[in-house]
Amino acid sequence: MDITSLKYFIKVCQDKNFTKSAKELFITQQALSRIISNLEKELGASLFKRTSRGVELTELAEYVYPKADKLIEEFNIFQDDIYNRVKKKKRKLKVGFAPGTLRTLGTKEIVEFSKDCLGIDIVIYEYKDMECEASVLNGNLDIACTINPRNAIDFSYYHLKKDYFVAVVNKNNPIAKKESISFIDLRNEKLILLDETFRIQSLIMEHFLEAGFEPNVYTKCAFDLLIAYDFVALNKGVFVFVNSLANVANYNELCCVPINTSTAVWDIGFIVKKDTKINQTMKIFMNYFLSKNNQNIIT
């Protein structure tokens, strides 16, 4: 019994089809069948039952599969560790951060802790949400921390934290006197929003439409968000933004009013391209922040 045979066994368990597994393993079906047959001879029992649709796992295969899968995972970790020690190669990770996420997780912690304690050199890229998604898909990024794309076809998503939206308003606006509002309360307001390259924009627009109206947009911001605060200070409109990211401390004229809508949340986390094998470097980095935010870690 060897590692390669176990890897092939695991692949057949996952696909339940010798033809499909052989094709994806880049070997002939005859060769794959021979490897499995030799493994069965060594074990002294059958692992698969052939059916019209492919194969079914025997009771022994059901028992062996999870143990073999765990063994292969541990072997890969061991192999990576030895390779890095022999080559003295620093583990690098290309991570994209959408607006606000780098600050939310902690810039100093990401840079210094990851390097000194996790042994990982983080190459940081700052992109808008949709640029992060595109860069993960084309392989320019290993991981991105961004708003939930709600796209299970292209991405695996690992939730980190949520925050609510606020209306940044001029204190002379009657809304400023309210403890909280809903989207319907903004029907007659001129609005300052982000442009469509921010995924937050599509989420906010969904809630305006659910409230039964199209917003009266004064302007949309693309890069310099300070302009949004300046417009609100001039009482030109209301800026809809994320609570933890809204910074009105430098403006005596402004305040934040919570938008009390349970489905309107800034949901951020890590995205990885769907079906990507999460290597040990990625796992160490993501699990540190997942654990810190009391989320389930990647096993």
N, C-alpha and C positions, 0 to 999 in steps of 0.2 A: 504494500500500500504506500503510495507516494502522494506528494502535494498535487502534482499535475492531475493524477487520476481523481483525486477528491474534487479538484476544481471542475473537471468535466462532469463528475457526478452531480455536483451542485447545479451546474448549468442545465442539465437534463431535468432535475427536480423542478427548477424554476419554469422551464419552457413546456415540460411534459410532451416533448416532441423531438425525436432524434434528428429529423431532417432540419428543423429550425436551429437546433443547438449546433449541429455540425457546421451549418452555413456560417453562423456567427462566430464560431471558434476557428473558422478557416481550415477545417480538416474534412476529410470525406466521411460520409455516414458509416461506411464500412469500418473505418479506423476508429470512430467513436464507439461503435457497437463492440468492437474487439476490446477496447479499453474497459468498457463497462462489464463485459463478459469476464475478463480477467479479474476484475475487482470482485465480481460475484463469486468466482471460483475461490478466490483467496478467503472470502468471508464464509463460503460454504452455504450460501443462500441467495435467492433472487432478490433483486432490488426494484425491478419494474415489471408490471404486467402490461402487455401490449393490448391496445383497444383499437377500434376503427378510427378513433380521433387522434390517437397517439399512444401515450403510455400513462399508466397510473402507478403511484408509489405503493410498494408493499409495506407491510407493517414495519419491517426492518428498516426500509428506506425512510419512513416517517420518523423513526427513532434516530437514525444516523444523520439525517439532513441538518437539523439545527446544530448538532455538535460539530459536524464537519464545517459548517458555515462559520461558526465561532472560531474554530481552529485555524481556518484560512485567514480570517481577519487578524488574529493574533500573529500569525506568521508574517503577514504583510507589514504589520506594525514593527515587528522584530527586524524584518528585512530593511525597511526604511531607516530604522534607527542605526543599524550597522552601516548602511551605506553612508549616512550623514556623518557618522563618526570617522569612518575610513577616509572619506573625501574631505572631511572637515568643512562641510558645506553648510552655510547658514540657510535655514529654511526661509524662503521668501513667500509672501502672500500679497497678491494684488487685490486691494479692497477698494470698492467705490462707495462714496458716501453722498447721499442726496442731501439737499439743503436742510440744515438743522440737525441732522442725525449725528454728525461728528461732534457737535457741541453737546448734544443730549447724552451720548455715551461717555464723553470726556476725552478731549484731544490728548491731554498729557498722559492719561492712563493708557490710551490706545498705543501711543508712540513709545513711551518709556517702559511701561509694564510689559507690553508684548515683546519688546526686545530683550529686556533684562531678566524677566521672570519666565516668560513662555519660550524664549529662545527663538523668536520669530521676527524677521525684519518685515515690517509692514510697508508696502509701497501704496501710498494714499492718493486716491484720485477723487476729486470733487466734481460731480456731475448733477444735472437735474434728474428727476426721477426716471423719465423715459430714456434718457441717455444712459443711466445706470443699467436699465433693463437691456437695452440694445448691446451694451458692452459685455454684459454677462453672456448673452446669447452668442455673440461673435467670438468669445474666448479672450477678449482683451482684459477682462476682470475674472478673478476666481470667485469672488463673492461681492455682493453689494448690500449695503444697509440702506433701505429705502422704504417708502410707503408700500403697503400691501398691494401688489398689482392685480390681485384677484384673477390670476391666470394660472390655473393648475395644469394647463397643457404644456406650457413652456417652462414653468418654474416650480421648484420646491421652495416653500416659504416657511420660515421659522420665526414665529412671533416673539418680539421683545417687550414692547410696551405700547400703551395707548394714552392718548391725551385728548381733551375736548377742545372744541373751537370757541373762539370769543369774537365779539364785535368790538373792534377798536374804534371808539367814538370820541367826538369832541364833547367836552363837559357841558357845552351849551345845548347839545342835542337832548331832547326829552328822553331818549333811550338810556342816557347815562344815569338817570334816576332809578332805573329798574334793577332788581337783583339778578334777573336772568331774562332771556328772551327766547323766542323760537324763530325759525326762518320766516314765518308769516309776518312777524313784526318788522321785517326789512322790506316789505312790499313797496312802500312809498319812499324808500331811501335810495340815494345815488350810491353806488357801490364801487369800491376799489378792490380789485381781485388780482390774483396771479394769472399769468398767461397759460396757454394750454400745454406747455412743456412740463408744467408741474402737475402731477397726478392729483394733488389736492384740489385743483381747479375742477376736474371732472366730477369729483365727489361732491363738492359744494354745489355745482350746477344741478346734480341729481336731486339734491334736497330742495333747491329752489323750485324745480319742476314738480316735485312731490307736494310742495306747499301751494301749487296751483298758479304760479306766475313765472315769467321770465324776468330776470333782474335788470334793473336800469343801471348799466355799467358806465361809470364815469371814466375809468381808465383801467388798464391791465398792466401790471409790472412784470418785467422779465428778469432784470438783474439787480438793480439798486433798490432794495426794499425800503430804504430810508425815505424814498420819494413818497411811498404810501403814507408814512406817518406825517410827512410834511403836508400832504393834501388834506389829511384828517385835521391837522392843526389849523389849517385854513378853512375848515368846516365845508370842504368840498364833497365829502362823502364819508362812508363807513367802510373800514377795512376789515375783512373777515380773515382770521388767521388762527394759528395754533396757540393755545394758552401759554405753554412753557417757552415758546419762541417769541411771543409778543413782548417787545421792549419799549415801554412808554416812560421809563424813568427819566429820560432827558426832555420830556415834553410836559410842561405844567398843564397844558390844555387838554390832555388826553386821559382816558381811562378805558379799562377793559370790562365788558359785560359778557358773562358766560352765555353761550347758546345751548339751551337745555333741550337737546335732541339726542336720544340715546344712540341712534344709528350714525350720527355725525361724529366720527372719531378719527383722529390721526393715528392710524395703526401702522407702526413701523417694525421692521424685523430684517432678517437676512434673507436674500434670495440667492439661489444656486440654480444653474441650468438643470432642467428636468433630466433625471436618470444619470446625472454626473456622479461618479464615484467620489465620495467625500473622503479625501486623504487625511492623514493624521494631523498635518499642519492646519488644515481648515477646521478640523474637529476641535483641536485644542483651543484655537482662537474663538470660534463660535460658542463653544461650551462655557468658556470663562464668562462671557457676557450673558448668555442664556441663564446660567446659574445665578449670576449676580442679580438678574431681574426676576428670579424665582420662576423661571420657565423650565420646561422639560429639556434635558440635555440630549444630545445625539449619541446613541450607543453604538 
